[in-house]
């Protein structure tokens, strides 16, 4: 998997020859300074590379072609230091296939009272130069992120940094491969979807590998490989079982799945308890540890949530909090204090754990296989989001809900799975109503690290519908919003 640091973003500045070489030299010098300052910000996760001051249709068009074919380039940031006639941007923007950020700023923070003259005005034209550029973006219906503010201020850095992470998610999505070990759980609707449409729209290559292929790979795993991972487990987790052979079987599954994923260049995978022929256990600890390493996972063959788990993990690399495959399991409906308990049979990523996870072995009660080892822990408190991507038939819809995770109010000593408890926004009853109204899946990506804005930017880049359930959501307004979006997307 490619690290966030391996991506770069191109910074270009718009101008024209009208102002003479001295002005253009000053613009270039300032642009280099701005790139340097932005690169020194802790809120900017990827390198910004100043690629020049563009002054003609030809320069802009060539830059767009170069950006499209450079795998390191994850996006373009543009700023108009002077006035840059926007008709000369048409061909370049029409060709550009990378995420685009329009930074509306100016070099100077304040108006220099005694120094301001016509020379200053000719050089510093961002206030109206960026408006000219904004028009052509709107006229072309060109998808772009607009960030407004002074380029040295932290909020601007945070906005750019968040958008960069979404753009990395775009790059990851466009080359993502998902391995399906077997098929979907039988008769389940939400785990289905149009894989051809998804590959055309999002870039995902979703294909099936026989469970027999996995079993054959498991048979090749050596005891030495398993023993090395077992030592790692003793250091990272509390071993709360004496059934060591069961734990080691999970490690055999982990090693085999990872070998197949890496060989195929895949970042995500699925399986289902209904399709485990030749396997002794449903992967539990194995899937949790693979997610901890950044791979996406989806239970019951849910390839959409598997892909999204991987993408969100890649987008949020280096941010605290963690990201996990999740499922709403049950509610606590005490009036005015309603809470949701999220869990799964086995597979919740330990990146969201509040304390050191425990390895335990218990019966699964489903699937008819041996008792699997799994990591058991509580999720930590904090603000988070849950994300669902669904196929509406003809279009994709992303639903994001704000939540507040809390320390579980019950010990639940007989529930041997990882679990997270949260308050849904605006409250559980309204939030669940809204979620069901939107068609949100029971499987989600839960992330303390990603933000709703990050996911909205990603949805905009991918050209898909976005719905956000917040503390201010009202059902009647949401019904109208969904109705209008249904019409708008059908017209598109």
N, C-alpha and C positions, 0 to 999 in steps of 0.2 A: 504494500500500500504506500502511496506517495504521501510524504509529509507536507504539512501546510507550508513549511519554510521553503519547499522546492518550487512554489509558485511565485510569480511576480506580476506586478500590475504596471502597465505603461501609462505614464503621465505625459499628456500632450497639451500644448498651449496654443490657442488660436490667435492669429494676427493677420496682417497683410503687408504688402510692400509699400503701402501708401506713406508710412511714417518714417521711412529712411533707415539706413543700417544702424545708426546709433541707438534708436529706440529698440530695434530688434535685438541688438546685443544686450541691452539692459533687460529686456524681457527674458532672454535665454539665461542670463546670469541669475535673475530672480527665481526663475523656474527651478534651476539646479539647487538653489538655496532652499526652496520650499520642499523639494523632494528629500533633501538631506534632513531637514527638521522633522518631516513626517516619518521618515525611516527611524528616527531616534525615539519616536513615541512608543510607549509600552502598549498603547491601544491599537497600534497598527501591526497586524500579525504577519504580513507578507511584505516583501521588498517592493518599493516603488522605484521605477526606473524612468528617468526623464528621457523621452524619445525625441524631443525637438519641438521647435515652434513651427507649426504648419501654416502655410500662407497661400496655398493654391489647391485647386481641385485635385490636381495630380498627386501632390504630396499626401493629401488626406486619403485618397483612394489607395495609394500604395501602402500607407501605414495600416489601413484596414486589412488589406491582403496579407501583409506580414504578420499582423496580430492573429489572424485566422489560422495561419499555418505554423505558429510557434506554440508548441505544447506547454512551454513554461508560462506563457502569457495567459492569465486567468481572467483578465478584464482590462478595460481602458478607462482612465480618469481624464476628463477634459475640463479645461478652464480657459475663458477668453480674457486675456490680460488687456487687450485692446479690442477694437471692433473688428470682428471677423465675419465678413458677409456670408450668410448662412447658405446661400444657393451653392456655394462651392463645397459644402459638406454633404450634399445630397447623395452623390455616387458612393462616397465612402461609407456613410451610415447605412445605405441600402445594402452594401456588401458585408458589413461587419456582422460577425456571428459570435462575438464575445460579449459578456455583460458590460454595460456602459454606465458610468457615473458622471453626471454633470455637477462639478463643484462650482458653486457660486460664491466667490469670495473676492477679496482684493488684497493687493500686496501690503498696503498701509492700513493700519488699524484706524487712525484718526485723520481728519482733514487738517493738513498743515496750514494753519491760519495765515502766517506771514509769507510762507513760501509758495502757496498755491498761485499758479499762473497758467497761461495757455499751454506751455510746455508740459506742465504737470497734467493738465486735462487731456492732452493728446496721448500721453503715455498710459494713464490710469483710467481706462474706460470700461472696466468690468461691469459696472452698474448697468450700463446699457448694452455692452457687448454680449453679456450672458443672456440678456433678454432676447436679443436677436437669435442667439443659439437656441434658446428655449422655444422660440417660435417654430423653428424647423423640426425640432423633436416632436412638438405637438402636431404640426402639419402632416408629418410622415407617420404619425401614430407609432413613433419609435420607442420601444421599451427602454426606460432609463431610470436610474436612481438620481434624485436631486438632493444635494446636500448644501445647505445654506449656512454661512457663518464665517467667522474669521479663522483663517487657516492655522493659526497657532493655538487655538482654544481646544481644550479637552473634549467638549461635546462634539466638535467637528471630527476630531480623531476617532471618537467612539462610533460615530455614524459611519465613517469611512471603513473603520475596522470591521464593524458588523456586516456591512455590505460586502466587503472582501470575503468574509467567511461564507456568505451566501453564494458568491461567485465561485468559490472553491467547490461548494456543493454542486453548482452547475457543471463544473468540469468533471467532478467525480461521477455525476449522474450520466453524463454523455458517454462515458466509457465503462459503465458498471456492468458486470456479469453476475447473474444470480443462479446458483446451482440449486435445483430442486431434487432432493433425494426422495424419489417417489412422487406421488400426486397429492392433490388437496384432500382434506378430510371430506368424506362423502356427504353430499346434499347441502353443504354450507354455501351460502350465496355470496357473502361479502369477500371471501377469499378468492373468488373468481375475478376475471377481468380480461380485457382485450390486450394480449401481449404484443400483438403487432402494432396496435395503436400506441401503446406505451413505448415501444422501441422507437417509433417514428417521433413521438412527442418528447420523451424524456431520455432516450438513448439506451435504456436498459435492455440487455440481452438475457432473457429468462428462458432457461432450458432445463431439461430433466436428465438426471443420472439415475440409473437403476440402483435400488438398495443393494442388489447383489454386487455392484461395482464397489460400493462402500465396504461391504463385508469382505470382499477379496483384498481390499487395501488394508483392512484391519488385521487380516491374517498375516500380512507382511511386517507388521510392527514388531520390533524386537523388545525383549525384556529390558535391555539397557536403555532404550528410549523411554520406556514407561518409568523405570526407576529414576531417571533424571527429572522427569516432571513430578514424580511423587515427592522427591526431596524439595522441590520448589513449593509444592502444596503445603508441606509441613512448615515452611517458613511464612507463607502468606496467610494461611487459614488455621483455625483451631480444629484439630482432628477429633471429632466427637463420635467416633465409631471405631469398633475393632474389626469391622468387616473390610479388611484391606483389599482383598481380592475384588470386591465390588467397586471400590474406589479406583483400583487399577484398570478395571474394565472400562470405566468412563474415560480414563486417560488414553486407553487404546483407541477409543472412539474419537477422542479429540485429535490425536496425532493423525489418524487416518483421514478425518474430514479436512484438517488443515492442509495435508499433502494434496488432496484433490483440489481444494480451493486455490491453493497457490499454483499448482500446475496449470489450472485453467485460467488463472488471472482473475479469479472471482473475489468479490468483496462481501458477498452475502449468500445465505443459503436457507433452505427450509427443510422440514421433515414433518411427519405426522405419526402419531401412535397407532394409526390404522395400517401403516405400511412399514413394518419392521422385520420382514421375513429374513431369517438368518441371524438376527441380532438378539442378544439376551436382554438388553435394557434399552429403554428410550433414553437418548442422550440428555442428561440433566447437567451435572457438573461439567461435562464436556462442552455443552452449548454456552453455559455461563462463562467459562474461561475463554472461549473463542470470542464472545462478545466483549469481554474485558480487554481483548487484544485489538478490538476495532472492527471485527466482522459483524455484519448484520444478521439477524435471525428472525424467523417468523414461524410460529407454531401452526399446526394443522395445515401446512402448505401455504401459508399466507405470504406470498412473495412480495406483495406491495409493502407490507410493514417491515419485512426483512430488508428490502432495499432502502427504505427510509431510515431505518435504524443505522445502517452503515453510513448513509449520507450525512445524517445529523452528527454522528460521531466524528466524521472527517471534518465537518464544518466547525465543530467546537473543540478541536484539538488544543490542548493547553489551557482550556478554561475549567474552573472548578465546578463541582456539582455532580457530573456524571449524566449518562444517557442510557436508557434501558428499554428493551421490549416489555410491554406491559399489557394488562387486561383488567378492566373493571370486573371485580368478582362478586362483591356483595356490599350492602349498605348498612350504616347505622342510622336509623331514622328517628332519633330523639328529636322532638320538635325544637326547631331553632338551632340545633347543634348537629345537623345532618353531616355525615362523613361517608366517603367512599373508601373501600378497601380494595386496593389493587394488588394482584398477585398473578401467578400462573401455576400450572402443575409443577413445573420445575425451573423454567428458564427465565430468570430475571438477572440482569447483569449486576455484578457486585460493585460496579463503579458508583452506584447510588447508595451503598451501605453506610449506615451511621457508625458502625463499629466493625471490628474484625469478624468476618463471616465464619460460620462453623460448617464443616463437612459432616453431614448426617446421612444415614441410610434408613429409608422407610418404605413401606408398601405404597404403590402408586394408586391402586384401586381402579385402574383403567388401562386397557391395552393388553392385558394378559401376559406380561413379561415379568422378569425378575425385578426385585426391589432395586430402584436406582439410587445412586449417591447424588447428592445435590448440596448446594450452598444455601444455608439458612441465615437470614439476617433481617433487620428492619431498615427501611429507608430513612434518610435523615430529613429533618424539617427544612423548609425553605420554599421560596417562590419557584414555580416550575410551570411547564406547559405540557399538555398532551396533544399529540398530532395524529391525525388519521387521513390517509389518502384513499379515496374511493372512486370507483368507475361508475359514472352516472349514465353510461350508454351514450356515446358520442362525445363525451368530454370527461375530464378528470376534475375532481373537487378535493381541495385540501381543507380540512377543518382543524382549527387550532383553538384550544380552550385554555384559559389561564386557570391555574390551580395554586393552592397553598398547602404544601405537604406539612403534616404535623407528626409529632411523635405518637405512635399508635396508643389509643386510650385503653387497650386491653393487652394483656400478656399473650394470650392465645397459645398456651403451652402445647396444645395438641395439634397445632397447625404447622407441619414441618416444611414450610416453604418460605422463600423470601417474600416480603410484603412491604407495601408502602400505603400509608393512609393519608388522605387529603380532603380538603374542602374545595369543592368545585365552584367556580365563579359563574354567575353572581351568587348562587347558593346551589346546593345539590339538586333540589327539586326543579328549579328553573333551568339549571345547567343541563340536567339529564333530559328535560323536555326539549331544550334547544338542540342537544346532541342528536337525539332521536329524530327530531324534525329535519335536521340536515342530512340524516342518513349515515352518521358517523359509525365506524366499525367498533366491535368489541375489543379488537386488538389495536394498540396504539404504540407510539413512541413517546415515552416520558423523558423529558430532559429538564434538568436544573440549569444546564449550561446554555442552551439555545434560547432565543427570545422570539416572541411572536413577530416582531419586525423582521428578524432574520428569515423566518419562514415565509413571511409575506413577500420579501424581496426575492427569495428563491422561486416562489410560485409565479411572480411576475416575469422572472427570467425565463421560466419554462413555458410560460403562456398558458397557465391553468387557473381555474377558478379558486378563489380563496375566501374562506369564511372564518371570522374571529369571534369567539364567544368570550365576553369580558364581564367585568363587574357591573357594567352598564347595560348589558344585553336585556332586551325586553321581547317577549315572545311575539307580540303583534307586529312589532317593527321588524323582527327577524323574518316573519312570514312574508312581509312585503318585500324585503331584501331578496329572499330566495326566489320569489315570484318574478321580480324584475331581472334577476341574474339569469333565470331560466330562459326568459325571452331573449335577453341580450346574447347569451351564449349560443342559442339556436340561430339567431341572426348572423352571428359570426361564422 
